[in-house]
Amino acid sequence: MTAMTRIHAALGRETLPLLGFLVIVILGFSALTPMFLTAGNLRSMAFQMPVLGLLTLAMLVPILSGGLNLAIIYQANISGLVLAWTLIQFGGPQAGFEAFLIGGALALLAGALSGAVIGAVVAYFGAHPILVSLAMMIFLRGLGEFATRGGDISGFPPFMNVLGHGSVWGIPVPLLVFIAAAILWHMMLARTRHGFSVYMIGSNIRAAEYAGLHTKRTLVLIYALSGVICAVAGILMAGSFNSVRVGHGEALLLVTVLACFLGGIDPFGGFGRVLPVVIALVILQALSSGLNLIGANQHLATAVWGLFLIGVMAIRHIVLVIGNRHKERKTT
């Protein structure tokens, strides 16, 4: 086994190409604007990416299992509403840290419960994940609109600002939360029985059942954990915006899917790693920030993301065809 083969085996085949493209993006925008590599812009990127990153992690594992979770945004929002409601009950701006702990626990429970319902319906009733998560999305949106009358909930204690805008040793708190979640997600997928079951279900759920894996329990846990990560994202959004409303982050849903596919997650399940997805998130954030700095319209960044994904899929197909032809020549 060559050194390059070992590196690909350790990091994943998508990692090195994505790192190369990230370097190209950084060098390109650095040449276009001197503001790109400034401390202020890098700090701004570090504060903006974590919520999208957490929501992408929430989308990642369902896709690995061969499913999808379209309810992630509203799971985050309803969890944020649960936290906000708890803080308001304990005095709003005068609420203590104990109220935050209670509200945070209830928010995580709300996220886990909504995810577990999706997983249970998928696992025990055989419904398609897209339809079930779409139904949950509609339910949570309606519930949130009913609870807030379409408005915002604000008036949080000052320490909530730390979650959205604070730093520890110069590193933004939201970024630390995302890094911790990404490490936990990597360890779960790479080193636990649950992670092995996720890949097996995504590859072939029937074969997983014949192998003795408890596929139904695994599916429930997949979507419950997805809901927990959504709740963490909702808590960070509450701290970042200093308010909670049902519509926060609506534009991020399709971007999470984009980041997963860009990071090499197989859309049919069974293959993918966390590290390439994290690099893909950095690339998307760098593209967005760079285009903003050179004065491009924000909608152009969305268009560029879509074109980029089309280009990546085309390149992957070409590489796959070339690789298959090379193997055929070797065997003949």
LOVEX-46242 format. One line per 8 residues: number of its first residue (from 1); their letters; for each residue x, y, z of N, C-alpha, C. Coordinates in steps of 0.02 Angstrom, whole numbers. Atoms other than C-alpha are relative to their C-alpha. Example, Ala and Ser with C-alpha at 12.3 -4.5 7.8 and 13.67 -1.06 7.14 Angstrom:
<markols>
1	as	45,-59,0,615,-225,390,45,60,0 ~ -42,-59,-3,684,-53,357,-39,55,37
</markols>
This chain:
<markols>
1	mtamtrih	42,-60,0,0,0,0,44,63,0 ~ -40,-61,5,74,168,-54,-21,51,53 ~ 14,-52,-49,83,322,56,-65,37,-18 ~ 61,-35,21,-52,408,-49,-62,-41,13 ~ 57,44,-14,-165,257,-32,-18,0,74 ~ 12,-3,-73,-143,260,156,-35,64,20 ~ 30,-65,-16,-187,445,162,-74,0,-21 ~ 70,2,24,-344,416,57,-42,-45,45
9	aalgretl	37,46,-44,-394,270,169,-15,32,67 ~ 9,-31,-66,-370,374,327,-48,60,-2 ~ 38,-62,4,-450,536,268,-63,-6,-42 ~ 55,4,46,-571,478,135,20,28,-67 ~ -23,-19,67,-554,496,-53,-21,70,-20 ~ 23,-67,17,-649,661,-55,41,55,32 ~ -31,-51,-42,-539,751,71,54,40,-37 ~ -56,-35,33,-382,792,-30,-24,45,-58
17	pllgflvi	25,-46,52,-475,859,-185,-36,61,29 ~ 35,-57,-30,-584,967,-73,50,49,32 ~ -52,-45,-28,-431,1034,19,34,39,-55 ~ -30,-35,56,-353,1074,-148,-44,55,-27 ~ 46,-51,25,-507,1167,-205,-6,57,51 ~ 3,-52,-51,-515,1260,-38,59,47,-6 ~ -60,-41,9,-336,1321,-66,-9,46,-61 ~ 12,-41,60,-385,1381,-241,-48,57,15
25	vilgfsal	49,-52,-17,-536,1475,-172,32,54,43 ~ -33,-48,-45,-432,1557,-35,49,43,-39 ~ -49,-38,39,-293,1608,-155,-35,46,-50 ~ 36,-41,48,-418,1671,-283,-30,62,31 ~ 31,-59,-33,-515,1784,-164,52,44,33 ~ -54,-40,-28,-353,1840,-81,30,46,-53 ~ -26,-41,55,-295,1903,-251,-51,53,-20 ~ 52,-47,21,-463,1988,-285,-12,55,51
33	tpmfltag	12,-50,-52,-479,2077,-118,47,-11,60 ~ -45,8,-58,-353,2110,22,-38,-10,66 ~ 39,7,-61,-496,2101,148,-15,-73,17 ~ 23,69,-10,-522,1914,127,36,-35,57 ~ -39,35,-51,-382,1851,239,13,43,62 ~ -7,-40,-60,-402,1986,371,-31,-35,60 ~ 26,31,-61,-437,1938,551,-75,11,7 ~ 72,-15,-7,-606,2024,544,-43,-45,-44
41	nlrsmafq	39,43,44,-667,1924,394,1,-72,23 ~ -5,70,-23,-602,1759,460,-42,-10,63 ~ 41,5,-60,-686,1795,626,-74,-1,-17 ~ 70,-2,22,-849,1837,538,-20,-68,-29 ~ 15,67,28,-840,1671,442,-7,-51,56 ~ 2,47,-55,-807,1579,604,-64,5,40 ~ 63,-8,-35,-965,1651,680,-60,-21,-44 ~ 56,15,44,-1074,1622,526,-8,-74,-15
49	mpvlgllt	3,69,23,-1031,1442,483,-30,-50,49 ~ 20,54,-45,-1072,1344,644,-73,-20,-2 ~ 71,20,2,-1262,1351,633,-14,-43,-62 ~ 6,41,61,-1257,1290,452,35,-67,9 ~ -37,62,-11,-1128,1162,506,-39,-49,42 ~ 39,45,-43,-1236,1092,645,-61,-28,-37 ~ 57,24,38,-1388,1082,532,21,-50,-53 ~ -26,48,49,-1281,993,402,15,-67,33
57	lamlvpil	-11,62,-37,-1228,865,532,-66,-35,14 ~ 66,29,-12,-1412,841,572,-28,-32,-63 ~ 23,29,63,-1444,806,388,43,-59,-22 ~ -48,48,24,-1289,699,362,-18,-73,15 ~ 11,70,-19,-1333,541,459,-64,-28,-30 ~ 57,27,36,-1510,523,391,15,-16,-73 ~ -18,15,70,-1438,534,214,44,-62,-3 ~ -41,61,-2,-1306,404,260,-42,-63,7
65	sgglnlai	43,58,-10,-1447,288,311,-47,-12,-59 ~ 43,6,58,-1530,311,142,-64,40,5 ~ 60,-40,-10,-1658,437,205,13,74,-10 ~ -6,-73,4,-1678,625,224,-42,29,57 ~ 38,-34,-53,-1736,745,359,-14,71,-21 ~ 19,-66,24,-1828,893,285,-24,46,56 ~ 28,-39,-55,-1885,952,457,53,35,42 ~ -54,-23,-44,-1714,1007,523,-7,74,21
73	iyqanisg	4,-72,-16,-1746,1195,513,-53,12,53 ~ 55,-12,-47,-1911,1186,606,11,-38,65 ~ -20,31,-62,-1842,1063,732,45,47,40 ~ -43,-49,-33,-1709,1193,770,-42,58,27 ~ 40,-57,-22,-1839,1332,779,-45,-17,58 ~ 46,18,-55,-1961,1239,890,39,-11,64 ~ -43,9,-59,-1818,1192,1007,20,68,28 ~ -15,-68,-23,-1767,1375,1013,-59,32,34
81	lvlawtli	61,-27,-32,-1947,1421,1053,-10,-29,69 ~ 6,31,-67,-1949,1297,1197,48,33,49 ~ -48,-34,-43,-1791,1375,1268,-24,71,16 ~ 22,-69,-11,-1859,1551,1244,-60,3,47 ~ 59,2,-44,-2026,1507,1325,21,-13,72 ~ -24,15,-68,-1934,1434,1475,33,60,32 ~ -34,-59,-27,-1825,1587,1496,-50,55,18 ~ 51,-50,-14,-1977,1701,1485,-38,-17,65
89	qfggpqag	35,22,-61,-2065,1598,1621,41,14,62 ~ -44,-11,-57,-1913,1623,1734,23,73,5 ~ -16,-71,-8,-1907,1812,1712,30,34,-60 ~ -27,-32,60,-1842,1844,1537,70,25,10 ~ -67,-27,-8,-1693,1961,1549,30,-13,69 ~ -24,13,-68,-1680,1923,1737,9,-75,14 ~ -6,72,-11,-1679,1734,1713,72,-19,15 ~ -66,23,-19,-1532,1644,1791,24,-57,-43
97	feafligg	-29,54,39,-1417,1511,1722,-37,-66,10 ~ 39,61,-12,-1523,1376,1804,-58,-5,-48 ~ 55,0,48,-1668,1429,1693,25,-20,-69 ~ -28,20,65,-1555,1412,1542,12,-75,-3 ~ -12,73,-1,-1505,1236,1594,-65,-39,-8 ~ 65,33,6,-1688,1187,1614,-27,8,-71 ~ 24,-13,68,-1736,1270,1450,40,-37,-52 ~ -42,36,47,-1588,1194,1360,-16,-74,-1
105	alallaga	17,71,-4,-1632,1020,1423,-67,-13,-34 ~ 65,8,33,-1813,1043,1367,5,8,-76 ~ -11,-10,72,-1754,1108,1198,29,-63,-32 ~ -29,62,26,-1645,954,1172,-51,-56,-1 ~ 53,51,-3,-1791,845,1225,-50,9,-57 ~ 47,-14,55,-1906,931,1099,30,-22,-67 ~ -33,21,62,-1779,903,960,3,-75,-6 ~ -5,73,1,-1752,722,1008,-68,-33,-11
113	lsgaviga	67,29,6,-1939,687,1023,-27,6,-70 ~ 25,-9,69,-1982,762,854,38,-45,-48 ~ -39,45,42,-1840,663,775,-20,-72,10 ~ 18,69,-14,-1889,502,862,-67,-18,-32 ~ 65,12,33,-2067,519,795,11,-14,-74 ~ -15,12,71,-1999,533,618,30,-70,-9 ~ -33,65,5,-1886,383,645,-47,-58,13 ~ 47,54,-17,-2024,278,723,-49,-13,-57
121	vvayfgah	46,9,56,-2145,310,580,35,-32,-59 ~ -38,30,55,-2010,270,452,15,-74,15 ~ -22,67,-17,-1952,114,545,-58,-49,7 ~ 53,48,-18,-2115,36,605,-60,1,-47 ~ 56,-3,46,-2238,93,471,22,-2,-73 ~ -26,5,68,-2124,87,320,-11,60,-43 ~ 12,-61,39,-2163,265,267,67,28,-25 ~ -61,-28,29,-2038,357,158,23,59,42
129	pilvslam	-25,-55,-43,-1923,475,257,-16,70,-26 ~ 15,-67,27,-1954,620,138,-71,21,19 ~ 70,-16,-16,-2142,612,165,-10,12,74 ~ 9,-6,-73,-2130,587,353,32,65,25 ~ -33,-61,-24,-2004,727,380,-34,62,-27 ~ 39,-56,27,-2105,841,265,-62,13,43 ~ 58,-8,-43,-2259,808,371,20,30,67 ~ -23,-28,-63,-2159,844,529,19,73,-8
137	miflrglg	-17,-70,13,-2093,1004,451,-62,44,0 ~ 63,-38,3,-2270,1064,414,-31,6,69 ~ 29,-1,-68,-2329,1016,588,37,48,45 ~ -39,-43,-44,-2186,1104,677,-6,74,-20 ~ 9,-70,22,-2203,1259,570,-67,27,23 ~ 65,-22,-22,-2388,1269,606,-4,10,75 ~ -1,-5,-73,-2360,1238,791,37,62,22 ~ -38,-60,-18,-2228,1373,798,-36,64,-16
145	efatrggd	38,-60,19,-2335,1499,705,-57,11,49 ~ 54,-6,-48,-2479,1462,823,25,26,67 ~ -26,-19,-66,-2371,1482,978,25,72,1 ~ -30,-67,2,-2290,1645,921,-44,52,-34 ~ 44,-44,40,-2435,1717,818,38,32,-58 ~ -39,-24,56,-2307,1736,679,52,52,18 ~ -48,-51,-20,-2197,1853,781,63,-29,30 ~ -62,20,-33,-2033,1847,877,-11,-7,75
153	isgfppfm	-5,1,-72,-1995,1800,1055,70,25,18 ~ -65,-29,-18,-1856,1906,1129,-1,18,74 ~ -6,-17,-70,-1797,1972,1296,35,-53,40 ~ -38,53,-33,-1663,1849,1349,52,30,48 ~ -52,-25,-45,-1536,1865,1491,65,14,-38 ~ -62,-20,36,-1368,1944,1443,47,-57,-15 ~ -49,53,12,-1270,1782,1458,-16,-40,-64 ~ 17,33,63,-1364,1716,1304,42,27,-57
161	nvlghgsv	-42,-29,53,-1257,1835,1200,65,-38,-9 ~ -63,37,4,-1105,1729,1242,-6,-58,-50 ~ 10,56,45,-1179,1583,1145,6,22,-73 ~ -1,-23,69,-1197,1686,987,59,42,-19 ~ -51,-49,16,-1058,1813,1001,63,-4,43 ~ -57,4,-45,-937,1758,1137,59,-39,-30 ~ -61,35,21,-760,1689,1120,35,-29,60 ~ -43,31,-51,-646,1575,1220,70,-5,-29
169	wgipvpll	-69,-2,26,-460,1607,1195,1,23,-73 ~ 1,-27,68,-504,1704,1038,-39,-42,-50 ~ 38,44,45,-606,1560,964,-75,10,14 ~ 72,-10,-11,-793,1595,938,-33,-60,33 ~ 35,54,-35,-904,1494,1054,-41,-43,-49 ~ 37,42,46,-1019,1438,911,46,-48,-39 ~ -47,43,36,-866,1370,818,23,-57,44 ~ -19,53,-46,-811,1273,972,-54,-52,7
177	vfiaaail	56,47,-5,-984,1197,986,-3,-44,-62 ~ 2,39,62,-981,1146,803,57,-50,-4 ~ -58,45,2,-806,1071,816,-13,-60,45 ~ 14,54,-47,-858,970,968,-52,-48,-29 ~ 52,42,30,-1015,908,878,28,-41,-58 ~ -28,36,57,-916,862,721,45,-58,24 ~ -44,54,-27,-789,762,825,-43,-57,27 ~ 45,52,-27,-929,671,916,-34,-39,-56
185	whmmlart	32,33,56,-1016,634,751,48,-48,-35 ~ -51,43,32,-854,566,676,12,-62,42 ~ -13,58,-44,-822,455,827,-60,-48,0 ~ 60,42,1,-1002,393,826,-2,-42,-63 ~ 4,36,63,-995,345,643,57,-49,-10 ~ -59,40,14,-819,274,643,14,-54,52 ~ -23,43,-54,-806,187,811,-55,-32,42 ~ 53,29,-41,-976,135,875,-42,-49,-41
193	rhgfsvym	45,48,33,-1097,-5,836,-57,37,-36 ~ 52,-38,32,-1229,124,798,23,27,-67 ~ -27,-25,63,-1117,203,666,4,-55,-53 ~ -3,57,46,-1086,32,587,-69,-17,-26 ~ 68,15,20,-1273,2,584,-27,52,-50 ~ 21,-53,46,-1302,170,498,24,-15,-70 ~ -28,15,65,-1186,124,356,-31,-63,-31 ~ 30,62,25,-1259,-51,342,-71,12,-26
201	igsniraa	68,-15,21,-1437,16,333,0,40,-65 ~ -4,-39,61,-1387,143,202,21,-41,-60 ~ -23,43,56,-1301,9,97,-54,-49,-21 ~ 51,50,16,-1436,-123,109,-37,-18,65 ~ 36,10,-64,-1567,-123,246,-21,-73,9 ~ 20,70,-6,-1623,-300,206,59,-42,23 ~ -60,36,-21,-1446,-366,221,17,15,73 ~ -12,-18,-70,-1429,-271,385,-46,-40,47
209	eyaglhtk	47,39,-40,-1584,-357,452,21,-74,4 ~ -22,69,1,-1521,-528,398,64,-10,41 ~ -62,5,-40,-1355,-489,485,-14,5,75 ~ 18,-2,-71,-1450,-472,649,0,69,31 ~ 0,-68,-27,-1443,-283,665,-72,22,14 ~ 67,-24,-19,-1590,-198,752,-13,64,-40 ~ 6,-57,45,-1630,-85,604,-53,50,22 ~ 53,-46,-20,-1791,-13,674,24,45,57
217	rtlvliya	-27,-40,-55,-1708,44,836,53,49,-25 ~ -51,-44,28,-1563,115,736,-31,59,-36 ~ 33,-54,36,-1679,216,625,-30,51,48 ~ 28,-46,-50,-1768,290,775,56,42,31 ~ -56,-36,-30,-1601,336,853,32,49,-49 ~ -29,-45,51,-1536,411,689,-38,67,0 ~ 38,-62,6,-1678,536,679,-7,37,67 ~ 0,-33,-66,-1682,568,867,64,41,10
225	lsgvicav	-64,-36,-5,-1497,616,865,3,58,-48 ~ 4,-56,47,-1528,722,711,-39,57,32 ~ 40,-51,-35,-1661,814,812,39,34,56 ~ -40,-29,-54,-1540,839,957,48,52,-29 ~ -46,-48,31,-1412,922,842,-38,61,-25 ~ 42,-57,20,-1552,1030,771,-15,45,60 ~ 14,-40,-60,-1594,1084,948,60,41,20 ~ -61,-38,-16,-1413,1135,979,5,60,-48
233	agilmags	-1,-55,49,-1421,1238,818,-52,53,18 ~ 52,-47,-20,-1583,1317,878,20,42,60 ~ -25,-37,-59,-1504,1365,1044,51,53,-21 ~ -50,-48,24,-1358,1446,953,-33,57,-38 ~ 35,-53,37,-1477,1540,838,-33,49,48 ~ 32,-44,-50,-1570,1607,990,52,48,29 ~ -52,-44,-26,-1406,1672,1060,27,48,-51 ~ -26,-43,53,-1350,1743,893,-47,56,-18
241	fnsvrvgh	50,-50,20,-1511,1834,847,-30,37,60 ~ 31,-27,-61,-1561,1871,1028,-76,0,-5 ~ 72,9,8,-1734,1817,974,-12,-67,-33 ~ 19,63,32,-1827,1665,911,-63,11,-40 ~ 61,0,40,-1951,1650,770,1,-61,-45 ~ 7,62,38,-2014,1509,662,40,2,-66 ~ -32,-4,65,-1935,1573,501,75,4,-1 ~ -72,-6,-1,-1755,1585,559,33,-60,-36
249	gealllvt	-40,52,32,-1637,1489,444,-35,-39,-54 ~ 36,38,51,-1765,1436,314,41,-12,-63 ~ -39,6,62,-1641,1466,172,56,-51,6 ~ -57,45,-10,-1517,1343,247,-15,-73,-16 ~ 18,71,9,-1614,1182,214,36,-31,-59 ~ -31,30,59,-1555,1151,37,76,6,1 ~ -73,-7,-5,-1380,1214,78,30,-58,40 ~ -25,57,-38,-1362,1074,206,6,-62,-45
257	vlacflgg	-3,56,47,-1402,947,70,58,10,-48 ~ -56,-16,44,-1279,1034,-46,66,-16,33 ~ -62,12,-36,-1142,1027,86,13,-75,8 ~ -8,73,-7,-1173,841,115,23,-32,-65 ~ -18,30,64,-1165,796,-69,69,23,-23 ~ -66,-26,17,-1015,910,-97,54,-35,40 ~ -48,35,-43,-929,821,47,4,-74,-12 ~ -8,70,19,-949,653,-38,-50,-48,30
265	idpfggfg	51,46,-27,-1102,584,52,-40,-28,-59 ~ 38,32,53,-1185,458,-62,-74,16,9 ~ 71,-18,-8,-1363,521,-96,-45,-60,11 ~ 40,61,-11,-1423,340,-90,18,-34,66 ~ -18,27,-65,-1340,308,78,57,-49,-2 ~ -50,51,-6,-1204,194,141,72,22,-5 ~ -70,-22,7,-1049,299,106,5,74,16 ~ -14,-70,-15,-976,460,174,33,8,67
273	rvlpvvia	-35,-15,-62,-873,539,312,-12,72,21 ~ 13,-67,-27,-883,691,423,51,51,-24 ~ -52,-48,17,-715,772,381,-9,33,-68 ~ 12,-34,64,-749,801,195,-59,47,1 ~ 58,-44,-5,-917,876,239,19,65,36 ~ -23,-61,-35,-834,997,361,40,44,-48 ~ -38,-38,49,-712,1049,224,-46,32,-51 ~ 49,-27,47,-858,1071,105,-36,61,29
281	lvilqals	31,-57,-34,-940,1187,232,46,61,-1 ~ -48,-55,2,-782,1292,242,4,30,-70 ~ -2,-24,69,-778,1303,52,-61,43,-15 ~ 61,-38,12,-959,1361,44,1,66,36 ~ -4,-63,-38,-930,1490,180,50,47,-31 ~ -51,-42,33,-772,1552,93,-27,30,-64 ~ 31,-27,61,-866,1569,-71,-49,56,15 ~ 50,-51,-18,-1007,1665,13,34,64,24
289	sglnliga	-34,-59,-27,-890,1782,108,40,36,-54 ~ -41,-31,53,-775,1809,-41,-43,38,-49 ~ 45,-35,46,-918,1852,-158,-29,63,31 ~ 26,-58,-34,-988,1970,-28,52,57,2 ~ -52,-50,-6,-821,2059,-9,15,34,-67 ~ -14,-31,65,-801,2088,-196,-62,36,-27 ~ 58,-39,17,-974,2166,-200,-53,-37,-40 ~ 50,39,37,-1072,2024,-280,-64,-5,41
297	nqhlatav	65,9,-33,-1256,2004,-241,-1,-66,38 ~ 2,61,-41,-1290,1877,-103,-34,-58,-37 ~ 34,52,37,-1407,1783,-220,48,-34,-50 ~ -49,30,45,-1258,1757,-336,37,-57,34 ~ -35,54,-37,-1174,1654,-199,-41,-64,-3 ~ 43,59,4,-1324,1537,-199,5,-32,-69 ~ -6,26,68,-1312,1520,-388,67,-35,-10 ~ -67,30,5,-1125,1486,-376,2,-67,36
305	wglfligv	2,64,-37,-1157,1351,-244,-32,-54,-44 ~ 34,49,41,-1279,1265,-361,42,-22,-60 ~ -43,16,57,-1163,1275,-512,60,-42,23 ~ -56,37,-27,-1021,1212,-404,-18,-73,11 ~ 22,68,-13,-1120,1060,-352,-8,-38,-66 ~ 7,33,65,-1165,1022,-534,68,-18,-28 ~ -68,13,24,-981,1037,-581,32,-59,37 ~ -30,54,-40,-928,922,-439,-30,-67,-20
313	mairhivl	32,63,20,-1056,789,-488,24,-22,-69 ~ -24,18,66,-999,798,-669,71,-27,3 ~ -70,23,-6,-816,780,-620,2,-70,31 ~ 2,67,-32,-857,632,-506,-21,-53,-50 ~ 23,49,50,-949,546,-648,56,-15,-49 ~ -55,11,47,-802,572,-766,55,-42,31 ~ -51,39,-34,-679,507,-638,-21,-73,9 ~ 25,68,-9,-789,356,-604,3,-39,-65
321	vignrhke	-3,34,65,-802,315,-790,71,-17,-19 ~ -70,13,16,-615,332,-814,28,-56,43 ~ -23,52,-45,-583,224,-661,-26,-69,-20 ~ 29,64,22,-701,88,-723,34,-26,-63 ~ -34,20,62,-620,87,-895,70,-25,14 ~ -68,21,-18,-448,74,-815,-1,-70,31 ~ 6,67,-29,-505,-76,-713,-15,-53,-52 ~ 17,48,53,-579,-159,-867,61,-17,-42
329	rktt	-61,13,39,-415,-140,-961,48,-45,38 ~ -44,41,-40,-322,-218,-816,-22,-73,1 ~ 26,69,-4,-435,-370,-812,2,-36,-67 ~ -1,32,67,-428,-399,-1000,72,-13,-23
</markols>
